[in-house]
């Protein structure tokens, strides 16, 4: 077990860095208008298919930030306020470059804008195709520039729980995610169990064998991400 963990920790990962300075990105434009620093500290998916992002702002009046975001199609809320900044909650769509990277399989580490100059750094897990991620990201974000590629001894995601979720969501099919989530919420994994597989299958309108097929595939992928070497290919599961 000790030898296995040492081998896992020694696996190198790639890190990619992009410069983004286009005003179409709210965090970049607002940092320029307010002459401040804006930095992403957390990103979470929500039930509506969008994402919630939490940004800290330094060296700016929080009321200015709210005013400057009015032109953009995003909901924003001030969560906490300081004399020269605060913590903000943004509800954003898939057009966000950070979300694009995450959905391509990269793990955002640094997302920051200073006075209109944006920087995004992401780790690329060994099982992901670095070249494909960079090419597709730049195709969707033509105003971005690839600033650097680096080798890292280990992956240091901005938010470890979210990074794991991103890997899991990328591995699961939509149906597997639905079955796993429904089973969890129904108490299928409680002890004693609050419901059977047949109960969850009936709730979802599928047969018991279909439920078993999807739940076992989802569980295997979850356990593979936890325990296996970083080379599993789930594309055909």
PyMOL commands that set and color helices and strands:
alter all, ss='L'
color gray80, all
select helices_A, chain A and resi 2-10+26-34+62-68+97-104+130-140+160-171+174-186+197-204+208-227
alter helices_A, ss='H'
color red, helices_A
select strands_A, chain A and resi 13-20+37-45+51-58+75-82+85-92+106-114+117-124+145-152
alter strands_A, ss='S'
color yellow, strands_A
deselect
rebuild
show_as cartoon
